[in-house]
Amino acid sequence: MVNADNPDSRLSAGHLIVAQLEREGVQRVYGVPGESYLDVLDGLHDSTITTVVARHEGGAGFMALAEGRLTGLPGVALVTRGPGAANAFIAVHTAHQDATPLILFVGLIPVADRGREAFQEFDISGWFGSTAKKVVVLDDPAAAARVVSESIHTARSGRPGPVVIGLPEDILTRSAGTARSVAPIAVPRPRAAESELKELTGRLERAHRPLVVVGGEGWSAQSGQELVRWAAGHSIPVVADFRAYDAVPHELDGANAFAGSLGYGRSSHAAGLLDEADLTLFLGAARTDVLSDGYTRGLDSETVLVLPGEALGHAGRVDQFVSADAPSFALDLATAPVSMHADAGWFAAARAAYTRTRTAVSAPDPGGSYVDLTAVMGVLQEELAPDAVITYGAGNHALWPARHLPHRSPASLVAPRNGAMGMGIPAAVAASLVFPGREVVSVAGDGCFLMNGQELATARGYGATFIALVVDNGCYATIREHQEGTYPGRPSGTQLTNPDFAAWARSHGAHGETVTSTADFRAAFRRARATALPAVLHLLQDPEVRAPGE
């Protein structure tokens, strides 16, 4: 790469993009190569940035999304025009609904070929305009650094989300002239005014059954722990938005307030808290569709929203809106003077119900020809490191880790809040690269796994290590469950014919085992961990089992 610090050098637009990514602190980019952005690839050749070559654009997009979720800095994906952009669209939609920072670079046809139905031509604004926070096309080589910097700022600011940058092939190779990389734009973390905190504490002092709902991005160990200590000290249960379960520690020495999670797979007691609360404080989350069981729960309780951006999808009352960074607000709240009269019995019941629900059987009956996934979760509770990262995609298999695996540290969960299948394995690859010293476990359904299971090859190529538990029940279980309720006895279009997942893993140079008995799981898990390779444990599940019990 041309030396970006040399005032006499002349960078191409493609190389200047790389220089700006370096200056922004980007450590990895994920992509599938295309001839439309060769100059960016050339710039990456001598860069400090690692280029992770994925096997599918959807996998690359999910890896970048996971990087953004785990680090707070937007993950970066690079794909080519037309089909490549189409394959990456799933990650943009996920980043949009999940409110996760993401930058997607898309190579485009040369400027002179626009509007002529050129090879792989498409309307980038038409495709992504309704889903991304911003869509921009680089038409001025000298603006390359500014466009990248502003896009990263947009992706991180307010309600985080995806930004799509179009890169015309011919613009990338042109000289950027005297343009150089620019200083990154600081992202403000707005704090609440003293008057807003005072108004909230007044509401809390009048409440008898207050509830805190946490969600969103940016939670740190300090903000999560301080919020839990404050809530426990005032007898306030804390629940998490759908797949934001790692925002606060579920277990904390000396103070515990976590009472479960909301959304799909939630327990009846957690959902009941929404109905019973007389004040609900949302920190980083809104009362959206999934959280509220389809806009049916908790709509009429006194409500305070603390969000850094728009309250997209919020339903029901809003009595106070605070435009602030939720984790920062939690720290301010923890030191604010407040005299509470909350119902200690209600709080204790919420904690007890959560503890009962989370408990998984850890001493399974050694008999049977299937693996009991609840018992597997019990083993993982005992085996996993406290800071282990858990990933999964979408499907009934995800109900078990969501219900039973506790999170004790931030950035320990990557799962799609928009219900996108195929995310678990790419997310595990990225998690292992972001946190090479942490244990990573991905729980995958047989349908979900094969949507991006080919990224096991990417894991092997870049030294990523994780253990994937592939739950094999021979069907798309979530849809089959809907069919059983609506069209009993008439399953249609949901059956699966599966390969030998363990042998398939071994063909990639990974570790692979098939587990057919619950009693054999612990030893198999320990063997997989000891290999220091990416590993697949193929778990045969009773096809009649759809979800964990209460």
N, C-alpha and C positions, 0 to 999 in steps of 0.2 A: 504493500500500500504506500502511496505517496505520503511523505511526511507532512501532516496537517499543520505542524507548528512552524514550518519553513515559510517565511513570507514570500519567497520567490517561487514557491511551487505552485502549480496549477492543477487543481483537483477536478476530476470529472464529477458530475452530479452523483453518480453511483458511489464513487469513493467518498464524497462528502457526506452522504447519508451514513456510511459506516463510521466515519470520523465523529459524527454527531451522536450516534448510538453509543460509541465508546465514551464520549464525554458525559452522556446521561447515566452512565454506570451499568449499561446492559452487559451481561456476562455471557448470555447464550441467545441464539436465535434458532428457531425451529422451522424447517421448511422442506419442500420438495422442489428440486431445481427445475427451471424452465428457461427457454432461450430468451424470454422477454425481459429478464432482469440479470443477464450475464455480467454486466458491469458491477452490480452490487456483489455478486458472488466473487468477482475478481478482487474487489476491495476487501472482502472478508478473508481472502487467502492469507494475507499477512497481518490480519487483525488480532488483537487480544481477545476478541469475541469468539467463542466456540460455536461453530455451525453444526447443529444437530440435524442430520439428514433423516427425515422420517420416511415411512413407506406409504403414506397416504396423507393428503392434505387435511382431512378431518383429524387424523392423529396429530399432525403438526399443530393444528389450531388448538386442540385440547391440551397439548403439552404447554403451549404458550399461555393458555388460560390458567393452567395450574401454576405456572411460574408467577403469574400476576397475583393469583389468590394467595400464594405462600410468601411472597416477598413484598407486595405492595407496589412494586415498580411494574409497569405494564409488561406482560410477556409479549414477545415479538415473533410473528410468524411471517414467512415469505412464501408466496405461491404465484403461479403463473396465471395467465388470463383464461377466460372462458371456463373450461372444465375444472381447472385448478381452483379458481375462485368459487365455483359452484360447490366443490367438495369441502371447501373451508367455511362455507356459510354456516354450518351447524355450530361452529365455535363462536361466530359473531352473535348469533341468536342467543346462545348460552350466556355469553358475556353481557349481553344487553339485559336479559331477564335476571341474571344473577348479580348484576351491578359489580362486575369485575373488570379491572383495567386491562385492555388488550390493544395491541397495534397489529393490524394486518396489512402488510405490503402486498400489492397485487400488480404483477407485470402487465402492461397493456400494449396494444398494437402501436406502431409509429403514428405520430400525429397526422402525417399526410394521408394515412389510410383510413382515417375516421369516416364513418358514415357510408362506407363502400361495401359493407358486409364482408370485411376482410376476415382472414382466417382467425377464428376464436374471438372475434369482436363481440363485445357486449356493453351494455350501459351500466357502468359501475354505480352511478348514483341511483339509477332505477332499481338495481338489485339490492343495494345495501342502505339506501336512504331512509327507509322506514325503520331500520333496526339499529344502525350505528349512531353514536352520538354525533359523529361528523364524518363526512366523506369528502376527500380533497384529492385533486389530481395535480401532480407536479408538472407544470408546463414551463417553468422558468428554472433552468439549471442553477442559477445563483441563489434561488430560494430554498434549495434542498435542506440545508441545516435548519433554517427557520421553520419550515413546514414540519420537520420531524420533531423539533423541540416543542412547538405549539401543540402538536398532536398528542405528545406524551403528557403535556400539561392538561389538555382537555380530558384525556382518558383517566387521569388521576383526580381531577377536581370535582367538587360537588358530589353528585351521585356518580361513582365511577362507571366506566363502560368502554365499549370498543370504538376505535377510530380506524377507518379504512383509508389507506393512501394508495392512489393509483400511480404507477410508474411507467409512462410511455417509454418504449424501448429506445427510441432515438434520443430522447431527452437525457437519458442516463449517461450516454457516452459523450455528451457535449461538455465543454469546459464550464466550470462554475466561476471562472474568472478569478477575481481577487477574494471571493467569498470564502469564509472560514467557518469552522464550527462556532457555535454561540453558547453562552453560559446557560445552563438549564434554568427553567423558570420555577421558582419556588412555589410549592403548593400550600396555600394557607389552610390552617386547621382552625376554623372559626370557633371561638369560645362563647359561651352564653354570657349575657349581661347579668350583673348582680341582681337586678330587678326580676329577671326571668327565673333565676334560682329561687329567689324569695317567694315568687308566686307559686312555684312548684312545691316548695316546702310547706307552704300554707295548705295546699291541696292534700299533701301527704298527711299532715297533722289532723285533718278532718276525716281521713279515710279509715275504715276498719279492716278491709280486706284488699289492700293494695297489691298489685302484681307488676313485676318488671318483665318485659319481653325484650331480649337482646337479639341483634342480628347485624348484618352488614359486614364490612371489611375494616381492617385497620386495628383490631384489638391486640393489645400487648399483654404480656404477663402482668405488668403492673396494673393496667386499667381493669383487666378481668378480675384479678385478685382483690383489688380495693373495692370494686363493686360488690363482690360476693361477701366480703367482710362487713361492708355497710349494710347490705340486705339482711344478712344473718343477725346482725346486731339489732335490727329493727323489726324482725319477724316478717320479712317480706320475701315470698318465694320468687325465684327467677326461673323463667323458662326461655327456650331458644326458638327462634324462627326456624323454619324448615331448612335443614342442611346448613345451619350456622351454629352447629352444636359446640364448636370449639371456641366460641367467643369468650366464654368464661369457664373457669375450672369446675368440673363436676364434683371434685373432691378437693378439699383444702383443709390442711391441718388447723384445727381450732375454730373453723367457721365454715359451715356448709349451708347453702341456700338454694342450690340448683334443684329444680323440681320436675325436669323433663323437657321434652321437645314437642313442638307443634307441627301440624301438617301431616302428610301421608305417613301412615304407620304410627301416629301418635297414640298414646294410651288414652283410655277413657278419662282417667283422673286428670291428665294434663289438659285435655280439651275442656273438662269441667271447670278448671280454674278460670278460663276465659269467661265462662258464663257467670261465675260466682263473684268475680272481682268487682268492687265498687269504684276502683280507680286503676286504670291500666297505663303504665308508663312504657312507651315504646322507645328503645334506644337503638338507633341504627336500622330499625325495621318499621314496616307499616302493617296495618291490618288488611292483608291482601287475601286473595282467593284461597290459596292452599293453606295458609296459616289459620284462616277462619272457617275452614270446612265449607268452602264455597260461599263466602259472605253470609254465613248464618250464625256465627258465634261472637258474643261479646260486643255487638254493634252499638249497644245503648249505654255501656258503662262510660263514666267520666274518663276522658282520654287525653293524654299528653304525648305529643310526637316530638322526638328529637332526631333530626335528620340533617345531613349536610347539603341535601339537594331536594328535588321534587319528591312528593309523596305519591309516586306512581302506584296505582292500583289500590290505594287506601279506601276502605269502606267504613261507614258509620261515623260516629261523633268525633269531633276534634275540638276540645275545649281550650287547649293551649298548644301552639306550634312554636318550637324553638329551632332556629336554623343554626346548627352547631355540629361540630364533629362529635359523634356519640361517645367514643372512648375518652376523649378529653372531658366531655360533660360528666361522664361517670366519675372521673377523678375529682372534678369540682364538687359533685354531689356528695362524695364520700367525706368531704371536709366541711360541708355546710351544716350549720346548727339546725336541728329539727327535733321536735318533741313528738314522738309517735305514740299512737294508741291502737296499733294494729292488733288483730286477733291472733294471739300466740297459738291458740289451739288449731286454728285454720292453717297456720304456717306449719305446725308440727305434723298435721295430717297430710299435708302436701308432700313434705319431705319423706314421711313414712311410706306413702303410696309410691313415690318415685323409687325408693330403695327396693320395695317389693317387685316392682315392674322390671327394674334393671337386673335383678338377680337372675343369673343363668345357672342351669344345672351343670356342675363341674365334675360330677362322678357318675358318668353314664353307665347304663346297663351294657355290658360287653356283647350282648347278643344282637341279632338283627342283621339284615343285609344292606341297610341304608345308613347314612350318616345323619345324626340328629344335629341340625344346625344350631339349635339352642345350646346344646352341650358343647359344641365347638366354640361358641362365644364364651362359655364359661372357661374353657381352656385358654383362650386368648386373653381373657381378663387376668389370668394368672401368669401367662408367659410374656406378654408384650411389655416393652419398656414404657415408662411413664410418658415419654415424649414421642411415641410411635406415631407415624403418619398413616392415616387410613384413607383409602380412596375407593370409590365405587361409582358405577354409572346409575342406570335406572332399571327398575324391575323389582319383583317381590324379594329377591335375594338381598336387596339393600335394607329391608325392614329389620333384619337381625342385627347388623352392626349399628344401625341407628338406635335401636332399642337397648342394646346390651353393652356396647363398648364405650367406656367413659373417656372423656377428653380432659386432660389435666393441664395442657399448655396450648397457647395459640398456634395457628398455622399447623394444625394436626389433622385437618379434614379437607379433602377435595372431592366434592360430589356436585353434580349439576342440579341447581334449583329449578331449572326449566324442564327436568325430566328427560334429558338427552341420553339415549343409550350409547354405549361405546366409549365413555369417557374414562372409565376406571383404569385401564391399562396405560394409555398415554399419560394420564395424571401420575401414575406410579413411576413411570420413567422419569418425568420431570421432577417429581418429589425426591427421587434418589439422587438426581444430579444437583438439585438445589441444596439438599441436606445429606451429603454423602455419609455422615456419621450417624444418621438416625435410621431406625428400623421403619420399613415401609411395607404395609400389607394392603392388598387390593382384594375386595370381595366382589366376584363377578358372577353373573348368571350365564348359563350356556348361550343364550341369545346375545346378551350384552358383550360377552367376551369375544365372540367371533366378528363383531363389528369393527374392532380395532386390535384384535389379538396379534396381528402381524407386527405390531410395534414391539413385540418381544425381540425381533431382530434388531431393532434400534437399540434396545436395552443392551443386547450383547455387544453391539458395535461401540457403545460409549461407556461401558462399565457400570451401567445402572443395575442395582440389585434390589429385588423386592420379592415377596411371596404372593402369588395370585391364587386365591381359593376359588376354583371354578365349580359353581353349584349346578349340577346337572340333573334336571328333572324332566328333560325331553320336551319342553314346551315353552311358549311365551306365557309365563304363569300369570302375569298381571291381567292380560287380555283374556286368558282362559277363565280366570276368576270372574271377570265381568260377564263372560258368556254363561257361566254356570248360574249366575244370578238372574240373567235376563232371558237366556235361551237354554234352559236346563236340558241336558242330554243331547245337545246339538253342537259339539265343538267344531269349529270351522276355521281353517287357516292359521292355527296356532301350534300345530305339531312341529317338532324339530327332529332331524336326523343328525346325530352328533358324531364327530370323530373320536378317536382315542386321544383325549387332550394331553395326557401325560407323554405319549409317544410323539405327538406333535411338538410338544415343548422340547423334548430331547433332540428332535431333528434340528432345532435352532441352536443347539449347544447349551440349552438351559437344563435345569434339573426338573424332572417330571415324575410324579407318582400318582397312582390311582388309589383312593381310599374308599373302601366299601363298608367299613365298620367304624362306628363312633369310637370304640375303644382303641383303634389304631391311629387316631388323628394326632394325639400329642407327640408320639414318637415320629410320625411322618413330618410334622411341623418342625421338630428339632433337627431332623436330618436335612430338611430344606434350608433351614437357617444356617447350618454348619457348612453348606457347600460354598457360600459366598458367591453364588450365581443367582441370576433371576430364576425363579422356581414356579412351577405350576403344580398345585395339588388338586387333582380331579376328584371332587366329592360327589358321590352318587346319593341323591336325595329322593326320598319317597315322593313320587309325582302327585300324590294326593295332599301333601302338606303345602299350604299356601302362605302362612304367616306365623310368627311366634305368638304364643298365648299371652294373655294379660298377666 
